[in-house]
């Protein structure tokens, strides 16, 4: 697949507590066929980081998304065709967000793989 065929990644900020959500702009064309509960959850989820990242000896395709509360991290290893998932609770997510001044690439740099688990190498994340 050529590089020109993919959409560019976009970094977005999470909404503050109780703040109104800015209009998401576009919507995926496949959204119309979903059930209302699932479509609502998908609409609220925003991708804040999509990039390739070397964690240890392995190169992963990393995606971070948030609903404004929890942070969902997915790391895909194309060689073994496996994914690792991490869900960061709201309190820890907000602390990390403040510590990194909203830079999700800095949060991504804290990721480590221990065994077959994706973890954050940060004392704040140990509170989970």
KOLMAR-722156 format. One record per atom (N, C-alpha, C): residue in one letter; x, y, z. Coordinates in steps of 0.02 Angstrom, whole numbers, padded with zeros to 5 digits, always signed. Each point is the difference from the previous one (the first is absolute). Example, Ala and Ser with C-alpha at 12.3 -4.5 7.8 and 13.67 -1.06 7.14 Angstrom:
a+00660-00284+00390
a-00045+00059+00000
a+00045+00060+00000
s-00018+00053-00036
s+00042+00059+00003
s-00039+00055+00037
This chain:
x+00043-00060+00000
x-00043+00060+00000
x+00044+00062+00000
x-00016+00048-00041
x+00041+00060-00004
x-00014+00048+00058
x+00049+00037+00018
x-00006+00048+00055
x-00052+00054-00016
x-00006+00018-00063
x-00047+00053-00019
x-00072-00020+00009
x-00015-00064+00007
x-00069-00023+00006
x-00028+00004+00070
x+00043+00013+00050
x-00025+00002+00068
x-00015+00072+00022
x-00045+00006+00048
x-00018+00065+00026
x+00052+00023+00050
x+00014+00065+00004
x+00049+00025+00048
x-00027-00007+00071
x+00046-00010+00048
x-00022-00003+00070
x-00009+00070+00027
x-00046+00006+00047
x-00017+00065+00028
x+00002-00005+00076
x+00034+00046+00033
x+00003+00000+00073
x-00055+00047+00025
x-00040-00024+00049
x-00055+00039+00027
x+00007+00004+00076
x-00026+00053+00030
x+00001+00007+00073
x-00064-00027+00029
x+00005-00025+00063
x-00061-00022+00033
x-00035+00060+00030
x-00066-00006+00007
x-00040+00054+00028
x+00010+00003+00075
x+00000+00059+00031
x+00006+00005+00072
x-00062-00027+00035
x+00005-00014+00065
x-00057-00025+00038
x-00060+00046-00007
x-00056-00028-00019
x-00062+00038-00004
x-00004+00048-00058
x+00053+00003-00041
x+00001+00046-00056
x-00040-00027-00058
x-00021+00044-00044
x-00036-00023-00059
x+00049-00027-00050
x-00021-00048-00037
x+00041-00034-00049
x-00004+00038-00066
x+00058+00016-00031
x-00004+00033-00065
x-00027-00049-00052
x-00030+00028-00051
x-00030-00042-00053
x+00055-00042-00031
x-00014-00064-00008
x+00050-00046-00026
x+00015+00010-00074
x-00039+00040-00034
x+00014+00013-00070
x-00027-00054-00045
x+00041-00049-00015
x-00022-00054-00045
x-00019-00062+00039
x-00036-00043-00035
x-00021-00063+00031
x+00015-00056-00049
x+00022-00056+00026
x+00016-00057-00041
x-00062-00022-00039
x+00007-00017-00064
x-00058-00020-00039
x-00033-00063+00026
x+00035-00043+00035
x-00028-00062+00025
x-00042+00009+00062
x-00004+00059+00027
x-00034+00012+00063
x-00076-00007-00005
x-00029+00012-00058
x-00073+00001-00006
x-00031-00068+00012
x+00036-00055-00013
x-00029-00066+00008
x+00006-00028+00070
x+00031+00035+00047
x+00011-00027+00067
x-00061+00011+00044
x-00005-00041+00053
x-00053+00010+00049
x+00012+00065+00037
x-00051+00030+00028
x+00006+00066+00030
x+00048+00001+00059
x+00003-00052+00041
x+00046-00001+00057
x+00072-00003-00022
x+00014-00043-00048
x+00068-00007-00025
x+00021+00061-00039
x-00045+00028-00040
x+00016+00060-00039
x+00016+00058+00046
x-00037+00006+00055
x+00012+00054+00047
x+00069-00007+00032
x+00019-00061+00018
x+00066-00011+00030
x+00055+00015-00051
x-00010-00019-00063
x+00049+00012-00052
x+00007+00075-00014
x-00055+00037+00002
x+00002+00072-00013
x+00039+00036+00054
x-00005-00024+00062
x+00034+00033+00055
x+00074-00015+00003
x+00022-00053-00033
x+00070-00019+00002
x+00040+00039-00052
x+00055+00029+00022
x+00043+00039-00045
x+00070-00029+00000
x+00029-00007-00058
x+00069-00022-00004
x+00045+00060+00011
x+00044-00007+00049
x+00044+00055+00018
x+00072-00012-00023
x+00015-00062-00019
x+00067-00015-00025
x-00002-00064-00041
x+00030+00003-00059
x+00010-00059-00042
x+00071+00005-00027
x+00043-00048+00020
x+00069+00003-00024
x+00033-00068+00008
x+00056-00008-00035
x+00041-00059+00009
x+00049+00014+00056
x+00011-00050+00043
x+00044+00010+00058
x+00037-00064+00015
x+00065+00005+00012
x+00039-00057+00021
x-00003-00004+00076
x-00026-00057+00025
x-00002-00013+00072
x+00043-00061+00011
x+00056+00009+00034
x+00047-00055+00008
x+00031-00016-00067
x-00004-00063-00020
x+00028-00022-00064
x-00053-00005-00056
x-00061+00017+00016
x-00055-00010-00048
x-00030+00067-00022
x-00017+00004-00064
x-00031+00059-00028
x-00076-00010+00000
x-00036+00047+00030
x-00073-00004+00005
x-00033+00058-00036
x-00059-00013-00026
x-00044+00054-00023
x-00043+00017+00059
x+00006+00061+00024
x-00032+00021+00062
x-00059+00046-00015
x-00055-00013+00034
x-00059+00044-00003
x-00021+00017+00071
x-00013+00063+00012
x-00027+00022+00064
x-00065+00036-00014
x-00052-00018+00037
x-00064+00033-00008
x-00029+00013+00070
x-00044+00049+00003
x-00030+00018+00064
x-00072+00022-00011
x-00040-00011+00051
x-00068+00026+00000
x-00003+00063+00043
x+00058+00028+00017
x+00004+00058+00044
x+00011-00021+00072
x-00005-00064+00013
x+00011-00027+00068
x+00057-00051-00002
x-00016-00061-00021
x+00051-00052-00002
x+00042+00007-00064
x+00061-00027+00004
x+00044-00001-00057
x+00008-00073-00021
x-00016-00014-00063
x+00007-00068-00027
x+00062-00001-00044
x+00045-00047+00015
x+00062-00006-00038
x+00001-00069-00033
x+00014+00000-00065
x+00005-00063-00037
x+00066+00000-00038
x+00039-00054+00009
x+00064-00007-00035
x-00003-00064-00042
x+00009+00007-00066
x-00004-00056-00046
x+00069-00018-00027
x+00019-00063+00008
x+00062-00026-00026
x-00015-00034-00067
x+00022+00030-00055
x-00016-00026-00066
x+00035-00066-00016
x+00058-00013+00030
x+00036-00062-00013
x-00037-00060+00028
x-00023+00005+00062
x-00035-00056+00032
x-00076+00006-00007
x-00022+00056-00027
x-00072+00015-00008
x-00038-00005+00067
x+00031+00028+00052
x-00032+00001+00066
x-00008+00072+00023
x-00050+00010+00043
x-00013+00066+00029
x+00005-00004+00075
x+00026+00053+00029
x+00000+00009+00073
x-00044+00059+00015
x-00040-00005+00053
x-00047+00052+00018
x+00015+00024+00071
x-00012+00064+00012
x+00006+00029+00067
x-00055+00051+00008
x-00036-00003+00056
x-00051+00050+00016
x+00024+00038+00061
x+00008+00066-00008
x+00023+00043+00055
x-00061+00035+00029
x-00010-00008+00065
x-00057+00030+00033
x+00004+00076-00001
x-00058+00032+00010
x-00006+00072-00007
x+00049+00039+00044
x+00005-00018+00063
x+00043+00037+00047
x+00073-00001-00023
x+00024-00059-00019
x+00069-00007-00023
x+00009+00034-00067
x-00049-00006-00044
x+00002+00032-00066
x+00008+00076+00008
x-00040+00030+00042
x+00004+00073+00010
x+00067+00021+00030
x+00025-00040+00047
x+00065+00016+00030
x+00056-00004-00052
x+00000-00052-00040
x+00050-00007-00053
x-00006+00056-00051
x-00062+00017-00018
x-00013+00053-00048
x+00030+00066+00024
x-00012+00015+00065
x+00028+00062+00028
x+00076-00003+00004
x+00027-00057+00021
x+00073-00008+00006
x+00035+00010-00067
x-00032-00023-00054
x+00030+00003-00067
x-00024+00060-00040
x-00036+00046+00032
x-00026+00060-00033
x-00041-00017-00062
x-00039-00053+00005
x-00045-00018-00055
x+00034-00035-00059
x+00064-00017+00007
x+00037-00032-00054
x-00005-00076+00006
x-00043-00031-00039
x-00010-00072+00004
x+00061-00039-00024
x+00043+00031-00040
x+00062-00033-00021
x+00045-00012+00061
x-00001+00046+00048
x+00039-00009+00061
x-00029-00057+00042
x-00066-00006+00001
x-00031-00055+00036
x+00018-00066-00035
x-00001+00000-00067
x+00018-00060-00038
x+00072-00022+00014
x+00044+00049+00011
x+00070-00016+00015
x+00008-00037+00066
x-00051+00003+00044
x+00002-00034+00064
x-00022-00073-00004
x-00023-00021-00059
x-00027-00068-00007
x+00056-00052+00001
x-00013-00056+00033
x+00045-00057+00003
x-00041-00064-00008
x+00032-00053-00023
x-00032-00065-00003
x+00033-00045+00052
x-00041-00026+00045
x+00024-00046+00051
x-00036-00067-00011
x+00037-00050-00022
x-00031-00063-00018
x-00042+00010-00061
x-00065-00009+00007
x-00046+00013-00056
x-00049+00055+00018
x+00022+00046+00045
x-00043+00055+00021
x+00031+00067-00017
x-00042+00046-00020
x+00021+00069-00014
x-00010+00039+00065
x+00053+00034+00023
x-00003+00038+00062
x+00032+00069-00010
x-00019+00046+00045
x+00031+00067+00000
x+00054+00001+00054
x+00060+00021-00020
x+00056+00004+00046
x-00001+00069+00034
x-00046+00008+00047
x-00009+00063+00035
x-00032-00014+00067
x+00024+00032+00054
x-00030-00012+00066
x-00075+00016+00003
x-00023+00049-00038
x-00071+00016-00001
x-00041-00059-00025
x+00026-00037-00048
x-00036-00056-00030
x-00004-00059+00047
x+00044-00004+00049
x-00001-00056+00047
x-00059+00005+00048
x-00034+00058+00001
x-00057+00010+00044
x-00062-00038-00024
x+00000-00022-00063
x-00058-00034-00029
x-00013-00061+00039
